[in-house]
Amino acid sequence: MEGAAVVYETMRGWRTDISSARSFAELPTEAQVYVLRIEELVGVPVRYISVGPRREQLIDRGQR
């Protein structure tokens, strides 16, 4: 990690309860933008998004 630089990026948050969301479209716009930015930074799609501690509180974005 020698030569690596830490880069902080500020993004808008959300206060909406997302625990009942079962699709990407049901997430607040700010949460969608956050996930898309992670994909952009790491260069791979985010398939699963956990929206709570229970097994069924999971959004599966499928193969894209």
C-alpha positions in Angstrom: 0.0 0.0 0.0 3.0 2.2 -0.2 2.3 5.2 -2.3 -1.5 4.9 -1.8 -3.4 8.1 -0.9 -6.6 8.3 1.1 -9.3 10.2 -0.7 -12.4 11.2 1.2 -15.6 12.0 -0.7 -18.7 13.6 0.8 -22.1 12.3 -0.4 -25.6 13.1 0.5 -27.2 10.8 3.1 -30.8 9.7 3.7 -33.0 9.5 6.8 -35.6 7.3 5.2 -36.1 3.8 6.7 -35.0 1.4 3.9 -35.6 -1.8 5.8 -38.7 -2.7 3.8 -37.0 -2.0 0.4 -36.9 -5.1 -1.8 -35.7 -3.5 -5.0 -33.0 -1.0 -6.0 -35.8 1.3 -7.3 -37.4 1.4 -3.8 -34.2 2.9 -2.3 -34.0 6.6 -1.8 -32.2 8.4 -4.7 -29.3 9.2 -2.4 -28.8 5.5 -1.5 -29.0 4.6 -5.2 -26.3 7.2 -6.0 -24.2 5.8 -3.2 -24.3 2.3 -4.5 -23.6 3.4 -8.1 -20.6 5.4 -6.9 -19.2 2.3 -5.1 -19.6 0.4 -8.3 -17.7 3.1 -10.2 -14.9 3.2 -7.7 -14.3 -0.5 -7.4 -15.1 -1.4 -11.0 -17.5 -4.2 -10.3 -21.3 -4.3 -9.9 -22.8 -4.5 -6.4 -25.2 -7.5 -6.6 -26.4 -7.6 -3.0 -27.5 -4.7 -0.8 -28.4 -5.4 2.8 -31.1 -3.2 4.2 -31.4 -4.7 7.7 -30.3 -7.6 9.9 -32.8 -10.2 8.8 -32.1 -12.6 6.0 -35.0 -11.4 3.9 -33.9 -7.8 4.2 -31.7 -8.1 1.1 -31.9 -6.6 -2.3 -30.5 -8.9 -5.1 -29.7 -6.8 -8.1 -29.1 -10.0 -10.1 -26.5 -10.6 -12.9 -26.0 -7.4 -14.8 
